[in-house]
Amino acid sequence: MSVSCGIPHESVLGPVLFVMFIVDVIKLVEDCGLTLHACVDDLQVCSHSTQAQSSQLMSSIVECIKLAQVWVASNRFS
């Protein structure tokens, strides 16, 4: 079957293109001061704070989400 877009399942290019994609996301999350765990096709963003710093952490998370939304739109993933 011909594929008009995307990457065929089990393609040799799949892992290479995924790594190229994920590097930008990892940098974006780290620039927000958060930690990212990546496994196969799953991303988990996490961090920790004291109760006194919780509002700052929430601000960082919100900012990271906004930046991720911009990145998604600019890379035509939305």
PyMOL commands that set and color helices and strands:
alter all, ss='L'
color gray80, all
select helices_A, chain A and resi 13-31+51-74
alter helices_A, ss='H'
color red, helices_A
select strands_A, chain A and resi 35-39+42-46
alter strands_A, ss='S'
color yellow, strands_A
deselect
rebuild
show_as cartoon
